Amino acid sequence: MDNISTMDCRDILSSCFKVPAEEMKGDNLTEIFSSLRENGSKHIVEGLLVLFERYADEKARFKGESFTSSRDIFDAIKLKFVGKMQEEFHCIYLDNKHRIINCQMITKGILNQSMCHPRECFAPAIEKRAAAVVFFHNHPSGCPQPSQQDKQITQRLKEVGELVGIRVLDHLIIGGDSYFSFVDENLL
């Protein structure tokens, strides 16, 4: 077997999981997984997604650690959304030194939207005595650009955070292998 770190997704799936190359269609992992579901290899996809999610959960649970950039956050959480077909809205709760207290899902939505209310976002933050939060959600379409609704809820979350004394440090949108940071784009 070649060095696995230099292999692309198709090669890894073929070599390690014996998935026939002709069953894999698409340009990215999400499209490949969709084609595998359609071609009868759903059990492989579901197994890999469970592994990805467990790994992402472990990475996101290093309590006491801190992030220094939106890229750090993206790298820690991106596997959580591989193959997800619904939007999920999550929050990372941070202490006054911006160390992770906890990370949890707030809502799970439908195909292209996740209804999120500030009450559900800030109730756990207040309970956990968080000083700051980072919100993130996925766009199953693979495009991380924010919708008008994403911009509105981010502004509302910032306002509520100011009201209750919990700083909103960022809101990331994960889309496939890329992300959008409201802070990096000077929208927060």
ZIVEN-V391018 format. One record per backbone hydrogen bond with DSSP energy under -0.5 kcal/mol. NH is the residue of the N-H (numbers start at 1). CO is the residue of the C=O. Records with the same first field share a line. If there is no record, write none. Layout:
NH: CO ; CO
This chain:
4: 2
6: 3
7: 4
12: 8
13: 9
14: 10
15: 11
16: 12
17: 12 ; 13
18: 14
19: 13
20: 18
23: 20
24: 21
25: 23
32: 28
33: 29
34: 30
35: 31
36: 32
37: 33
38: 34
39: 35
40: 37
41: 36
44: 41
45: 41
46: 42
47: 43
48: 44
49: 45
50: 46
51: 47
52: 48
53: 49
54: 50
55: 51
56: 52
57: 53
58: 54
59: 55
60: 56
61: 57 ; 58
62: 59
63: 61
64: 100
65: 62
67: 98
73: 69
74: 70
75: 71
76: 72
77: 73
78: 74
80: 77
81: 78
82: 79
84: 81
87: 110
89: 107
90: 88 ; 136
91: 104
92: 134
93: 91 ; 102
94: 132
95: 99
98: 95
100: 65
101: 93
102: 93
104: 91
106: 89
107: 89
109: 87
110: 113
120: 117
121: 117
122: 118
123: 119
124: 120
125: 121
126: 122
127: 123
128: 124
129: 126
130: 125
131: 94
132: 94
133: 167
134: 92
135: 170
136: 90
137: 172
138: 88
139: 174
140: 138
142: 139
144: 142
151: 147
152: 148
153: 149
154: 150
155: 151
156: 152
157: 153
158: 154
159: 155
160: 156
161: 157
162: 158
163: 159
164: 160
165: 161
166: 161
167: 131 ; 165
169: 133 ; 167
170: 133
172: 135
173: 180
174: 137 ; 172
175: 173 ; 178
178: 175
180: 173
182: 171 ; 180
185: 181
186: 183
187: 182
188: 182
